[in-house]
Every structure is written in C-alpha cells, then in structure tokens.
C-alpha cells in the first residue's frame, strides 16, 4: 500500500480502503506494527515536554514524576484503543452497520493515527500551537472513522455512518479528555 493511498483514506471511502480490504492485515500484526509503536509516541512526548518545559502545562504540572505520567498514559491509551474497537463494533451493530470485529479494531487503529502523531507538536513549547494541531488531528480522525465506516461497513449509508461516528467520537473525546487530565493534573 502506497503513501498516496494512505493519504486518500480520510478523503474517500473508495480510495485506499479497498487496498486495506484486499490486504486484510492481521489484527495482531496491526497492533504490533502500528498501534504499539505509535501509542509509545504520546507518552514519550509528554515525558519530554514535562521534563523540558513543564510551565507550558500550567503551575500544577511542575512537580510531577513525568515517567509515571507517561507510563499511566500508555496503559490508558492501550485500554482506550481496545474500548474504541469494541465500541465501533457495538454501535455499528446497533445501527445496522455490518462491521466485523477485525474491521472495527482495524478502524480504531487507523482512526487513532492522527491523534498519536499530533503528540509530535509537543516538541514546540506553545499550548495554543499544541491545541491547534490536536484539533486538526481530531478532524482527521473523524474523517478516517467516517470514510472507514463507509468502506468497511459493507453498507453505504451516510446517515448511519454519521451516527456511529458521532457516538464513537463522543466517547473518544471523553476518553481523550480523561487522558489529558491524567497527564496535566
């Protein structure tokens, strides 16, 4: 699968997604080669930012053991990935969207990529910049989830895909907020 195909994933259900369906990557392989390495990035970036310029996070963030924060954040991320895959499957089933367990976890992994990569913005010690990058990453995650549900759900109903995205992203935002609270407070 080419980088061009990957870049088209958030834009269309007909571009890139058929390649993923054809490849049908093993979920364990997806976890080991995509989820685990990329989920290490946010804790590492939190540790870096927290130890190099904690003032960006506010006065409460200074006296932290950033290694513990990073470890807890990693565990919470992996749990969130597991819950998001399960949630995509359950909400899809409830709304009549035929998506199997494999595809729901594949979609959870792919939709999280922009959020994981957005943690690189922590190299810049500017909270406004970090928030802007995170917002863009969230929008890309929504687009990936929507297009992925259209492509993998075997039922091209925009309204159903939109309903599932709203519920899953709503739950994801709650989880994301809890992760940020864990990291900052």
N, C-alpha and C positions, 0 to 999 in steps of 0.2 A: 504494500500500500504506500503510495507516494505522499510527500508532504502536501502537494497540491490537493489531493483527495481529502486529506485530514483538514485542510483549511476550509474546504467546502462543507464540512459536516454541520456547522451552525447555520448555514445558509439555505440548505435544501435537503429534503428527505430523499431525493433522487440522486444526489451526488455524494459519493464516498460511502454512504451507508450500505449500498448493495455490495461493495467490496468487503465490508465487515461481515455481512450476512454470509457471503461466499466463503470467506476465510474461517468464520465461526471459531474464534480463538477460545481455547480452554480457559475457564474462569480462574483456575489456579495459576495458570500462566499469566493471565491478565493481572491477577493480584500480585504475583511475584515480580513481574517486569514493569508494571505501570503503577498500581496502587501503592505498594510498599515503598518504592523509591521516591515517588512524588510526595507521598504523605510524610516523608522524612524532611522535606524541604521547609514547610512552615515551622516546625519546632526548631530546626536549625537556625532559621532566620529570626525567630523570636529570641532565641538564646543570644544570637549575635547582636540584635538591636537592643535587647535588655541589658547586655553587659557593656555595650559601647556607648549608647546614648539613651539611658532609661528615662531621662527628663521628658522625652517626646511623649511618653505614655502617661505623664502626669506625676504628681508628687507621691502618690500611693505606690507607684511601681518601682521606686528606687530600692527599697530594702528587700529584694526578692532573691531567692535561690533560683536563678533562671534555668539551671539544669533540671530541677524538679518540675518547674513550669513546663519546660519543653517535653519532658517525659510524660507528664499528665496529658498534655495537649496531643501527643502522638497516640496515646491509648484512646483518648476521646475521639480523635479523627477516625481511627480504625473502627471503633464502635459505630460512629456515625455512618461510615461507608456501608457497614453491614445493615444497619437500620434503614438506610436510604434504598438499598437494593430490595429489601423486604417490602418497604412502603410502596415503591413503584409497582411491584407485583400485585400487592393487595388493592391499591387504589385503581390500578388498571383493571383488575378482575371485577371490582365493584362497579366500574363504569363501562363494562362490556368490551374492554380493550384486551384482545388476546395477546398477552405477552408472557413468555415463559420465564422461569427462574434465571436461566442462563442470560437471556437478553436483558432482564431487569438489572442484574448485577453488572453486566457489561455497560449498560446505560448509566448506572450510578457511577461507575469508574470514569467513563468518558466525560460526563457532565461535571465532575469534580476537578478535572484537569485545569481549567482556567483559574479556579479558586486556589489550587495548590501553587500554580505558577505566579499568581498575584502576590504571593508572600515575598517574592524577589524585590518588590517595591520597598521592603523594609531596609534595603541597602541605602535608601535615601531617608535621612532623618527628618521627615516632614509629614506630619499627621494628615494634612489636607491632601497631599500627593498620595499617601497610602490609601486614604479613603476613596479617592477618585479611581485609582487602579482597582481597588476591591469592587467598586460599583460596576466598572466595566466588566470585570471578571464575572460578577453575578449575572449581568445581562447575557454574556456569552454562555454561561451555564444554563440559563433559562432557554436560550435558543437551541443549545445542544439537546437539552431534555425534550423540548417540543419537537424538533426535527427527528430525533431518535425515536420518540414515541410514534410519530407518523410512519417512520421507516420500519421499525421493528415490531410495531403493534399489530401488523397484518390487517389493520382496519383504518383506512384513511379518512377519519372523521376529525376535522379540525376542532370542533366543539369539544369532543371527548378528550382529545389530546390537550386542549387548553385547560379543561377542568382538572385533569390529572396533574399537569404542570403547576397549576395554582396550589393544589393541595401539597404536592411534594416540595415545591419551593417554599411554601409557607412553613412547613415542618423543617425544611433545611435552614431557613432563616432563623428559626428559633434555636436550632442546634448550633448554627454559626454564632449567634449572639451569645449563647452559653459558652462556647469555646473562647470567644473574645473576652468575656467576663472572667473566665478561668485564667486567661493569660494576663489580663491587665490588673484585676483586683486581687 
